[in-house]
């Protein structure tokens, strides 16, 4: 066995030297890492992405998500408002059964608000009449006829012209043919009617043991959203129960509204729970201003209003509010906050048009 092994060894050596002569071999020592050098050298981290790279990635993502298709037709660009800052007044008025008194009282409040620098005045829902189905037919006015047939309308037009301010005239019961509507009129600084909104969503609720009310017993629902270009910006109008329907606010935002105005009279059941919540939601979701105006509370009336008229900014922040008594709130609207908040949270560029879409039927049919 040993001889065999020796033969194999010598033979192997012979073959190796025969095939690879030593004169042509250069032997190099094998290098092994030191026991203390067992760490793998760290790779240099890649450079941080540039702004151009980030913008390209964002654009690619936005293109895939199709945000412009989340609104049909596509959302309008926010228009440049006639003014960047102005004062708004919310006139929370006590309402009685005396219509002439209500009209004179509203005039006085508007004049006082204008005296404090307000360029836009907002009145409450149903400020010239008690809020009841029995009262609506009695206090209703023929707005289209004007003059003596609509003393509330005539007063608002006259005061807007005399004071050279914009008035969102709360709402009054309107008679048109055989129908009654809950209607808001918007007047320009020249006293002319800029827009008329008939409450779209009627207040029909039934909370057993708390409140039951059916506006549909006497009122007819409006058929059109209302957005108005005024001396203080583009304003979308809703009345009270309209605020519960986020689609309407979204539609107004897509039409380029700077401000949403909701005259409203929430009650003592839904008011504490939902009034401020809904205002802040509409403002934050659409990144614009929301103003509301309620009648003052009268605990002896058949319908008791919650009050708490409020101005909310585009970040959902409460800018100004009041309690339930009569009050005139005057505060500033700064439209630069809209662009600021939309740059902080670029929701318009992040919508998923590939997954959902809001259709503005009125705009779509007019194209």
Buried (B, 14 or more C-beta within 10 A) or exposed (E): EEEEEEEEEEEEEEEEEEEEEEEEEEEEEEEEEEEEEEEEEEEEEEEEEEEEEEEEEEEEEBEEBBBBBBBBEBBBEBEEBEEEEBBBBBBBBBBBEEBEEBBEBBBEBBBBBBEEEBBBBBBBBBBBBBBBBEBBEEBBBBBBEBEEEBBBBBBBBEBBBEBEBBBBBBBBBBBBEEEBBBBBBBBBBEBEBBBBBBBBBBBEBEEEEEBEBEBEEBBBBBEEBBBBBBBBBBBBBBBBBBBBBBEBBBBBBBBBBBBBBBBBBBBBBBBEEBBBEBBBBBBBBBBBBBBBBBBBBBEEBEBBBBBBBBBBBBBBEEBBBBEBEBBBBBBEBBBEBBEEBBEEEBBBEEBEBEEEEBEBEEBEEEE
